[in-house]
Every structure is written in structure tokens, then in C-alpha cells.
Amino acid sequence: MIGTTAEGGMLILFGIVIVFLLFVVKLMHTRINQLLSEMNSLNGKVNLTSNEIEQLTKNVEEFKNIKI
């Protein structure tokens, strides 16, 4: 009888651990999706900024040529 009680307790414990781990996996999945969407939005801003820097560099070069 003691063996079945211990086995039942272990099953309940492992069941709780599995549910907890599934919850952690769900949280991590949600956070990864949030970070991916932030990365995509930041990537667009970086590309825009890079294009602006290139245009600014061209303008400065043109200004230098006009002054000389």
C-alpha cells in the first residue's frame, strides 16, 4: 500500500512539473515572437538610417566640390 501511495504522489508531482514546463515554453514562445517583431521593426529603421547616412555623405561631398 505504501508503494502505490508513493507512486501516485510521484505521478501527481510529475504531472504538475510537466504542466509548469509547458507554461514556461508558452511564455518563451510568446517572448520570442515579441522580440522577432521588434527586430523586424528595428531592421527597417536601420535600413532607413543607412540610406539617410549615404545621402548625407553624398551631399557633403558635393558641398566640398563646390567650395573648392
PDB file of N, CA, C and O in Angstrom, chain B, residues numbered from 101:
ATOM      1  N   MET B 101       0.817  -1.195   0.000  1.00  0.00           N
ATOM      2  CA  MET B 101       0.000   0.000   0.000  1.00  0.00           C
ATOM      3  C   MET B 101       0.859   1.257   0.000  1.00  0.00           C
ATOM      4  O   MET B 101       0.509   2.256  -0.629  1.00  0.00           O
ATOM      5  N   ILE B 102       1.964   1.206   0.694  1.00  0.00           N
ATOM      6  CA  ILE B 102       2.825   2.383   0.740  1.00  0.00           C
ATOM      7  C   ILE B 102       3.394   2.652  -0.651  1.00  0.00           C
ATOM      8  O   ILE B 102       3.542   3.807  -1.049  1.00  0.00           O
ATOM      9  N   GLY B 103       3.713   1.594  -1.389  1.00  0.00           N
ATOM     10  CA  GLY B 103       4.276   1.742  -2.725  1.00  0.00           C
ATOM     11  C   GLY B 103       3.310   2.434  -3.664  1.00  0.00           C
ATOM     12  O   GLY B 103       3.731   3.290  -4.441  1.00  0.00           O
ATOM     13  N   THR B 104       2.034   2.096  -3.622  1.00  0.00           N
ATOM     14  CA  THR B 104       1.067   2.719  -4.526  1.00  0.00           C
ATOM     15  C   THR B 104       0.848   4.187  -4.159  1.00  0.00           C
ATOM     16  O   THR B 104       0.632   5.011  -5.048  1.00  0.00           O
ATOM     17  N   THR B 105       0.898   4.522  -2.902  1.00  0.00           N
ATOM     18  CA  THR B 105       0.732   5.916  -2.486  1.00  0.00           C
ATOM     19  C   THR B 105       1.915   6.754  -2.970  1.00  0.00           C
ATOM     20  O   THR B 105       1.735   7.879  -3.435  1.00  0.00           O
ATOM     21  N   ALA B 106       3.121   6.205  -2.859  1.00  0.00           N
ATOM     22  CA  ALA B 106       4.306   6.921  -3.322  1.00  0.00           C
ATOM     23  C   ALA B 106       4.274   7.070  -4.846  1.00  0.00           C
ATOM     24  O   ALA B 106       4.644   8.114  -5.383  1.00  0.00           O
ATOM     25  N   GLU B 107       3.829   6.016  -5.533  1.00  0.00           N
ATOM     26  CA  GLU B 107       3.745   6.099  -6.997  1.00  0.00           C
ATOM     27  C   GLU B 107       2.703   7.125  -7.430  1.00  0.00           C
ATOM     28  O   GLU B 107       2.915   7.876  -8.383  1.00  0.00           O
ATOM     29  N   GLY B 108       1.597   7.148  -6.735  1.00  0.00           N
ATOM     30  CA  GLY B 108       0.555   8.131  -7.041  1.00  0.00           C
ATOM     31  C   GLY B 108       1.053   9.547  -6.798  1.00  0.00           C
ATOM     32  O   GLY B 108       0.778  10.455  -7.583  1.00  0.00           O
ATOM     33  N   GLY B 109       1.777   9.724  -5.719  1.00  0.00           N
ATOM     34  CA  GLY B 109       2.338  11.051  -5.429  1.00  0.00           C
ATOM     35  C   GLY B 109       3.347  11.480  -6.474  1.00  0.00           C
ATOM     36  O   GLY B 109       3.393  12.645  -6.870  1.00  0.00           O
ATOM     37  N   MET B 110       4.165  10.518  -6.923  1.00  0.00           N
ATOM     38  CA  MET B 110       5.141  10.826  -7.967  1.00  0.00           C
ATOM     39  C   MET B 110       4.438  11.202  -9.265  1.00  0.00           C
ATOM     40  O   MET B 110       4.862  12.133  -9.949  1.00  0.00           O
ATOM     41  N   LEU B 111       3.357  10.481  -9.615  1.00  0.00           N
ATOM     42  CA  LEU B 111       2.610  10.809 -10.829  1.00  0.00           C
ATOM     43  C   LEU B 111       2.038  12.217 -10.752  1.00  0.00           C
ATOM     44  O   LEU B 111       2.101  12.972 -11.721  1.00  0.00           O
ATOM     45  N   ILE B 112       1.488  12.564  -9.614  1.00  0.00           N
ATOM     46  CA  ILE B 112       0.921  13.905  -9.438  1.00  0.00           C
ATOM     47  C   ILE B 112       2.032  14.958  -9.536  1.00  0.00           C
ATOM     48  O   ILE B 112       1.865  15.988 -10.190  1.00  0.00           O
ATOM     49  N   LEU B 113       3.158  14.690  -8.883  1.00  0.00           N
ATOM     50  CA  LEU B 113       4.285  15.621  -8.919  1.00  0.00           C
ATOM     51  C   LEU B 113       4.799  15.809 -10.350  1.00  0.00           C
ATOM     52  O   LEU B 113       5.008  16.937 -10.796  1.00  0.00           O
ATOM     53  N   PHE B 114       4.999  14.718 -11.052  1.00  0.00           N
ATOM     54  CA  PHE B 114       5.484  14.815 -12.425  1.00  0.00           C
ATOM     55  C   PHE B 114       4.466  15.504 -13.333  1.00  0.00           C
ATOM     56  O   PHE B 114       4.837  16.250 -14.239  1.00  0.00           O
ATOM     57  N   GLY B 115       3.195  15.252 -13.087  1.00  0.00           N
ATOM     58  CA  GLY B 115       2.144  15.932 -13.852  1.00  0.00           C
ATOM     59  C   GLY B 115       2.208  17.436 -13.648  1.00  0.00           C
ATOM     60  O   GLY B 115       2.098  18.201 -14.606  1.00  0.00           O
ATOM     61  N   ILE B 116       2.384  17.861 -12.410  1.00  0.00           N
ATOM     62  CA  ILE B 116       2.490  19.293 -12.109  1.00  0.00           C
ATOM     63  C   ILE B 116       3.738  19.878 -12.763  1.00  0.00           C
ATOM     64  O   ILE B 116       3.696  20.981 -13.309  1.00  0.00           O
ATOM     65  N   VAL B 117       4.845  19.144 -12.709  1.00  0.00           N
ATOM     66  CA  VAL B 117       6.084  19.622 -13.331  1.00  0.00           C
ATOM     67  C   VAL B 117       5.897  19.765 -14.832  1.00  0.00           C
ATOM     68  O   VAL B 117       6.353  20.750 -15.413  1.00  0.00           O
ATOM     69  N   ILE B 118       5.244  18.817 -15.470  1.00  0.00           N
ATOM     70  CA  ILE B 118       5.024  18.875 -16.916  1.00  0.00           C
ATOM     71  C   ILE B 118       4.154  20.081 -17.271  1.00  0.00           C
ATOM     72  O   ILE B 118       4.451  20.794 -18.230  1.00  0.00           O
ATOM     73  N   VAL B 119       3.090  20.315 -16.514  1.00  0.00           N
ATOM     74  CA  VAL B 119       2.218  21.461 -16.779  1.00  0.00           C
ATOM     75  C   VAL B 119       3.001  22.766 -16.605  1.00  0.00           C
ATOM     76  O   VAL B 119       2.862  23.688 -17.409  1.00  0.00           O
ATOM     77  N   PHE B 120       3.818  22.839 -15.560  1.00  0.00           N
ATOM     78  CA  PHE B 120       4.634  24.037 -15.329  1.00  0.00           C
ATOM     79  C   PHE B 120       5.606  24.264 -16.490  1.00  0.00           C
ATOM     80  O   PHE B 120       5.764  25.392 -16.957  1.00  0.00           O
ATOM     81  N   LEU B 121       6.252  23.199 -16.953  1.00  0.00           N
ATOM     82  CA  LEU B 121       7.195  23.334 -18.061  1.00  0.00           C
ATOM     83  C   LEU B 121       6.498  23.747 -19.357  1.00  0.00           C
ATOM     84  O   LEU B 121       7.056  24.515 -20.141  1.00  0.00           O
ATOM     85  N   LEU B 122       5.292  23.249 -19.586  1.00  0.00           N
ATOM     86  CA  LEU B 122       4.524  23.673 -20.759  1.00  0.00           C
ATOM     87  C   LEU B 122       4.192  25.163 -20.670  1.00  0.00           C
ATOM     88  O   LEU B 122       4.221  25.873 -21.675  1.00  0.00           O
ATOM     89  N   PHE B 123       3.880  25.623 -19.473  1.00  0.00           N
ATOM     90  CA  PHE B 123       3.612  27.046 -19.263  1.00  0.00           C
ATOM     91  C   PHE B 123       4.860  27.879 -19.562  1.00  0.00           C
ATOM     92  O   PHE B 123       4.769  28.930 -20.197  1.00  0.00           O
ATOM     93  N   VAL B 124       6.015  27.413 -19.108  1.00  0.00           N
ATOM     94  CA  VAL B 124       7.274  28.126 -19.367  1.00  0.00           C
ATOM     95  C   VAL B 124       7.562  28.153 -20.868  1.00  0.00           C
ATOM     96  O   VAL B 124       7.996  29.180 -21.389  1.00  0.00           O
ATOM     97  N   VAL B 125       7.331  27.057 -21.560  1.00  0.00           N
ATOM     98  CA  VAL B 125       7.547  27.003 -23.009  1.00  0.00           C
ATOM     99  C   VAL B 125       6.624  27.999 -23.709  1.00  0.00           C
ATOM    100  O   VAL B 125       7.051  28.683 -24.638  1.00  0.00           O
ATOM    101  N   LYS B 126       5.383  28.088 -23.284  1.00  0.00           N
ATOM    102  CA  LYS B 126       4.431  29.034 -23.873  1.00  0.00           C
ATOM    103  C   LYS B 126       4.898  30.475 -23.642  1.00  0.00           C
ATOM    104  O   LYS B 126       4.820  31.300 -24.551  1.00  0.00           O
ATOM    105  N   LEU B 127       5.376  30.781 -22.446  1.00  0.00           N
ATOM    106  CA  LEU B 127       5.886  32.122 -22.166  1.00  0.00           C
ATOM    107  C   LEU B 127       7.084  32.456 -23.051  1.00  0.00           C
ATOM    108  O   LEU B 127       7.175  33.557 -23.594  1.00  0.00           O
ATOM    109  N   MET B 128       7.994  31.508 -23.191  1.00  0.00           N
ATOM    110  CA  MET B 128       9.181  31.741 -24.012  1.00  0.00           C
ATOM    111  C   MET B 128       8.800  31.921 -25.481  1.00  0.00           C
ATOM    112  O   MET B 128       9.382  32.758 -26.171  1.00  0.00           O
ATOM    113  N   HIS B 129       7.839  31.154 -25.959  1.00  0.00           N
ATOM    114  CA  HIS B 129       7.378  31.274 -27.336  1.00  0.00           C
ATOM    115  C   HIS B 129       6.790  32.662 -27.582  1.00  0.00           C
ATOM    116  O   HIS B 129       7.062  33.287 -28.607  1.00  0.00           O
ATOM    117  N   THR B 130       5.991  33.135 -26.644  1.00  0.00           N
ATOM    118  CA  THR B 130       5.397  34.462 -26.763  1.00  0.00           C
ATOM    119  C   THR B 130       6.479  35.535 -26.781  1.00  0.00           C
ATOM    120  O   THR B 130       6.426  36.462 -27.589  1.00  0.00           O
ATOM    121  N   ARG B 131       7.461  35.408 -25.888  1.00  0.00           N
ATOM    122  CA  ARG B 131       8.534  36.410 -25.812  1.00  0.00           C
ATOM    123  C   ARG B 131       9.387  36.399 -27.088  1.00  0.00           C
ATOM    124  O   ARG B 131       9.788  37.458 -27.571  1.00  0.00           O
ATOM    125  N   ILE B 132       9.662  35.217 -27.631  1.00  0.00           N
ATOM    126  CA  ILE B 132      10.442  35.120 -28.867  1.00  0.00           C
ATOM    127  C   ILE B 132       9.693  35.810 -30.002  1.00  0.00           C
ATOM    128  O   ILE B 132      10.307  36.515 -30.803  1.00  0.00           O
ATOM    129  N   ASN B 133       8.387  35.621 -30.085  1.00  0.00           N
ATOM    130  CA  ASN B 133       7.607  36.283 -31.132  1.00  0.00           C
ATOM    131  C   ASN B 133       7.648  37.802 -30.966  1.00  0.00           C
ATOM    132  O   ASN B 133       7.744  38.529 -31.955  1.00  0.00           O
ATOM    133  N   GLN B 134       7.574  38.290 -29.716  1.00  0.00           N
ATOM    134  CA  GLN B 134       7.672  39.730 -29.475  1.00  0.00           C
ATOM    135  C   GLN B 134       9.024  40.259 -29.927  1.00  0.00           C
ATOM    136  O   GLN B 134       9.095  41.297 -30.585  1.00  0.00           O
ATOM    137  N   LEU B 135      10.090  39.560 -29.583  1.00  0.00           N
ATOM    138  CA  LEU B 135      11.433  40.003 -29.954  1.00  0.00           C
ATOM    139  C   LEU B 135      11.633  39.979 -31.466  1.00  0.00           C
ATOM    140  O   LEU B 135      12.292  40.862 -32.017  1.00  0.00           O
ATOM    141  N   LEU B 136      11.069  38.974 -32.143  1.00  0.00           N
ATOM    142  CA  LEU B 136      11.178  38.912 -33.604  1.00  0.00           C
ATOM    143  C   LEU B 136      10.459  40.085 -34.260  1.00  0.00           C
ATOM    144  O   LEU B 136      10.963  40.658 -35.226  1.00  0.00           O
ATOM    145  N   SER B 137       9.299  40.443 -33.748  1.00  0.00           N
ATOM    146  CA  SER B 137       8.587  41.585 -34.333  1.00  0.00           C
ATOM    147  C   SER B 137       9.350  42.877 -34.069  1.00  0.00           C
ATOM    148  O   SER B 137       9.379  43.755 -34.931  1.00  0.00           O
ATOM    149  N   GLU B 138       9.976  43.017 -32.884  1.00  0.00           N
ATOM    150  CA  GLU B 138      10.792  44.196 -32.611  1.00  0.00           C
ATOM    151  C   GLU B 138      12.010  44.241 -33.540  1.00  0.00           C
ATOM    152  O   GLU B 138      12.385  45.308 -34.026  1.00  0.00           O
ATOM    153  N   MET B 139      12.619  43.088 -33.782  1.00  0.00           N
ATOM    154  CA  MET B 139      13.768  43.026 -34.687  1.00  0.00           C
ATOM    155  C   MET B 139      13.375  43.489 -36.086  1.00  0.00           C
ATOM    156  O   MET B 139      14.110  44.246 -36.721  1.00  0.00           O
ATOM    157  N   ASN B 140      12.230  43.041 -36.563  1.00  0.00           N
ATOM    158  CA  ASN B 140      11.779  43.435 -37.905  1.00  0.00           C
ATOM    159  C   ASN B 140      11.546  44.935 -37.986  1.00  0.00           C
ATOM    160  O   ASN B 140      11.910  45.564 -38.980  1.00  0.00           O
ATOM    161  N   SER B 141      10.947  45.516 -36.956  1.00  0.00           N
ATOM    162  CA  SER B 141      10.708  46.956 -36.992  1.00  0.00           C
ATOM    163  C   SER B 141      12.014  47.734 -36.889  1.00  0.00           C
ATOM    164  O   SER B 141      12.170  48.763 -37.545  1.00  0.00           O
ATOM    165  N   LEU B 142      12.952  47.258 -36.077  1.00  0.00           N
ATOM    166  CA  LEU B 142      14.237  47.936 -35.959  1.00  0.00           C
ATOM    167  C   LEU B 142      15.061  47.795 -37.228  1.00  0.00           C
ATOM    168  O   LEU B 142      15.797  48.712 -37.593  1.00  0.00           O
ATOM    169  N   ASN B 143      14.947  46.673 -37.897  1.00  0.00           N
ATOM    170  CA  ASN B 143      15.683  46.460 -39.140  1.00  0.00           C
ATOM    171  C   ASN B 143      15.271  47.494 -40.179  1.00  0.00           C
ATOM    172  O   ASN B 143      16.120  48.022 -40.897  1.00  0.00           O
ATOM    173  N   GLY B 144      13.991  47.783 -40.265  1.00  0.00           N
ATOM    174  CA  GLY B 144      13.518  48.810 -41.186  1.00  0.00           C
ATOM    175  C   GLY B 144      14.081  50.168 -40.834  1.00  0.00           C
ATOM    176  O   GLY B 144      14.455  50.927 -41.728  1.00  0.00           O
ATOM    177  N   LYS B 145      14.151  50.497 -39.552  1.00  0.00           N
ATOM    178  CA  LYS B 145      14.701  51.782 -39.133  1.00  0.00           C
ATOM    179  C   LYS B 145      16.187  51.867 -39.440  1.00  0.00           C
ATOM    180  O   LYS B 145      16.673  52.921 -39.851  1.00  0.00           O
ATOM    181  N   VAL B 146      16.910  50.781 -39.247  1.00  0.00           N
ATOM    182  CA  VAL B 146      18.347  50.781 -39.530  1.00  0.00           C
ATOM    183  C   VAL B 146      18.588  50.977 -41.019  1.00  0.00           C
ATOM    184  O   VAL B 146      19.481  51.734 -41.400  1.00  0.00           O
ATOM    185  N   ASN B 147      17.823  50.321 -41.858  1.00  0.00           N
ATOM    186  CA  ASN B 147      17.979  50.490 -43.307  1.00  0.00           C
ATOM    187  C   ASN B 147      17.685  51.927 -43.713  1.00  0.00           C
ATOM    188  O   ASN B 147      18.396  52.499 -44.538  1.00  0.00           O
ATOM    189  N   LEU B 148      16.653  52.504 -43.143  1.00  0.00           N
ATOM    190  CA  LEU B 148      16.307  53.881 -43.444  1.00  0.00           C
ATOM    191  C   LEU B 148      17.433  54.810 -43.009  1.00  0.00           C
ATOM    192  O   LEU B 148      17.808  55.721 -43.748  1.00  0.00           O
ATOM    193  N   THR B 149      17.967  54.587 -41.831  1.00  0.00           N
ATOM    194  CA  THR B 149      19.049  55.408 -41.316  1.00  0.00           C
ATOM    195  C   THR B 149      20.292  55.252 -42.188  1.00  0.00           C
ATOM    196  O   THR B 149      20.986  56.235 -42.451  1.00  0.00           O
ATOM    197  N   SER B 150      20.578  54.050 -42.632  1.00  0.00           N
ATOM    198  CA  SER B 150      21.729  53.806 -43.505  1.00  0.00           C
ATOM    199  C   SER B 150      21.577  54.575 -44.810  1.00  0.00           C
ATOM    200  O   SER B 150      22.539  55.172 -45.295  1.00  0.00           O
ATOM    201  N   ASN B 151      20.393  54.564 -45.374  1.00  0.00           N
ATOM    202  CA  ASN B 151      20.146  55.313 -46.609  1.00  0.00           C
ATOM    203  C   ASN B 151      20.306  56.808 -46.377  1.00  0.00           C
ATOM    204  O   ASN B 151      20.842  57.513 -47.233  1.00  0.00           O
ATOM    205  N   GLU B 152      19.850  57.297 -45.234  1.00  0.00           N
ATOM    206  CA  GLU B 152      19.991  58.717 -44.917  1.00  0.00           C
ATOM    207  C   GLU B 152      21.457  59.094 -44.769  1.00  0.00           C
ATOM    208  O   GLU B 152      21.865  60.171 -45.205  1.00  0.00           O
ATOM    209  N   ILE B 153      22.257  58.218 -44.159  1.00  0.00           N
ATOM    210  CA  ILE B 153      23.684  58.490 -43.992  1.00  0.00           C
ATOM    211  C   ILE B 153      24.374  58.546 -45.354  1.00  0.00           C
ATOM    212  O   ILE B 153      25.220  59.411 -45.587  1.00  0.00           O
ATOM    213  N   GLU B 154      24.023  57.643 -46.239  1.00  0.00           N
ATOM    214  CA  GLU B 154      24.603  57.661 -47.584  1.00  0.00           C
ATOM    215  C   GLU B 154      24.262  58.956 -48.308  1.00  0.00           C
ATOM    216  O   GLU B 154      25.123  59.553 -48.955  1.00  0.00           O
ATOM    217  N   GLN B 155      23.022  59.389 -48.201  1.00  0.00           N
ATOM    218  CA  GLN B 155      22.602  60.631 -48.850  1.00  0.00           C
ATOM    219  C   GLN B 155      23.335  61.826 -48.245  1.00  0.00           C
ATOM    220  O   GLN B 155      23.761  62.724 -48.973  1.00  0.00           O
ATOM    221  N   LEU B 156      23.484  61.845 -46.935  1.00  0.00           N
ATOM    222  CA  LEU B 156      24.205  62.924 -46.265  1.00  0.00           C
ATOM    223  C   LEU B 156      25.662  62.967 -46.704  1.00  0.00           C
ATOM    224  O   LEU B 156      26.212  64.045 -46.926  1.00  0.00           O
ATOM    225  N   THR B 157      26.288  61.806 -46.830  1.00  0.00           N
ATOM    226  CA  THR B 157      27.677  61.730 -47.287  1.00  0.00           C
ATOM    227  C   THR B 157      27.806  62.292 -48.703  1.00  0.00           C
ATOM    228  O   THR B 157      28.744  63.034 -48.995  1.00  0.00           O
ATOM    229  N   LYS B 158      26.871  61.941 -49.577  1.00  0.00           N
ATOM    230  CA  LYS B 158      26.903  62.466 -50.941  1.00  0.00           C
ATOM    231  C   LYS B 158      26.749  63.988 -50.943  1.00  0.00           C
ATOM    232  O   LYS B 158      27.436  64.684 -51.691  1.00  0.00           O
ATOM    233  N   ASN B 159      25.853  64.494 -50.112  1.00  0.00           N
ATOM    234  CA  ASN B 159      25.649  65.934 -50.042  1.00  0.00           C
ATOM    235  C   ASN B 159      26.905  66.651 -49.555  1.00  0.00           C
ATOM    236  O   ASN B 159      27.257  67.712 -50.071  1.00  0.00           O
ATOM    237  N   VAL B 160      27.576  66.076 -48.568  1.00  0.00           N
ATOM    238  CA  VAL B 160      28.800  66.682 -48.048  1.00  0.00           C
ATOM    239  C   VAL B 160      29.881  66.683 -49.121  1.00  0.00           C
ATOM    240  O   VAL B 160      30.591  67.675 -49.279  1.00  0.00           O
ATOM    241  N   GLU B 161      30.015  65.592 -49.855  1.00  0.00           N
ATOM    242  CA  GLU B 161      31.000  65.520 -50.932  1.00  0.00           C
ATOM    243  C   GLU B 161      30.708  66.576 -51.999  1.00  0.00           C
ATOM    244  O   GLU B 161      31.628  67.237 -52.482  1.00  0.00           O
ATOM    245  N   GLU B 162      29.445  66.739 -52.368  1.00  0.00           N
ATOM    246  CA  GLU B 162      29.069  67.749 -53.352  1.00  0.00           C
ATOM    247  C   GLU B 162      29.393  69.150 -52.834  1.00  0.00           C
ATOM    248  O   GLU B 162      29.872  69.995 -53.590  1.00  0.00           O
ATOM    249  N   PHE B 163      29.139  69.394 -51.572  1.00  0.00           N
ATOM    250  CA  PHE B 163      29.420  70.694 -50.973  1.00  0.00           C
ATOM    251  C   PHE B 163      30.925  70.982 -50.977  1.00  0.00           C
ATOM    252  O   PHE B 163      31.348  72.106 -51.246  1.00  0.00           O
ATOM    253  N   LYS B 164      31.724  69.959 -50.677  1.00  0.00           N
ATOM    254  CA  LYS B 164      33.183  70.124 -50.710  1.00  0.00           C
ATOM    255  C   LYS B 164      33.644  70.479 -52.119  1.00  0.00           C
ATOM    256  O   LYS B 164      34.495  71.352 -52.285  1.00  0.00           O
ATOM    257  N   ASN B 165      33.110  69.834 -53.111  1.00  0.00           N
ATOM    258  CA  ASN B 165      33.498  70.085 -54.506  1.00  0.00           C
ATOM    259  C   ASN B 165      33.105  71.502 -54.937  1.00  0.00           C
ATOM    260  O   ASN B 165      33.836  72.138 -55.698  1.00  0.00           O
ATOM    261  N   ILE B 166      31.985  71.994 -54.472  1.00  0.00           N
ATOM    262  CA  ILE B 166      31.534  73.346 -54.833  1.00  0.00           C
ATOM    263  C   ILE B 166      32.453  74.387 -54.187  1.00  0.00           C
ATOM    264  O   ILE B 166      32.791  75.384 -54.825  1.00  0.00           O
ATOM    265  N   LYS B 167      32.859  74.175 -52.944  1.00  0.00           N
ATOM    266  CA  LYS B 167      33.717  75.136 -52.229  1.00  0.00           C
ATOM    267  C   LYS B 167      35.083  75.268 -52.867  1.00  0.00           C
ATOM    268  O   LYS B 167      35.646  76.363 -52.876  1.00  0.00           O
ATOM    269  N   ILE B 168      35.636  74.184 -53.403  1.00  0.00           N
ATOM    270  CA  ILE B 168      36.975  74.195 -53.964  1.00  0.00           C
ATOM    271  C   ILE B 168      36.869  74.746 -55.344  1.00  0.00           C
ATOM    272  O   ILE B 168      37.876  74.861 -56.042  1.00  0.00           O
TER     273      ILE B 168
END
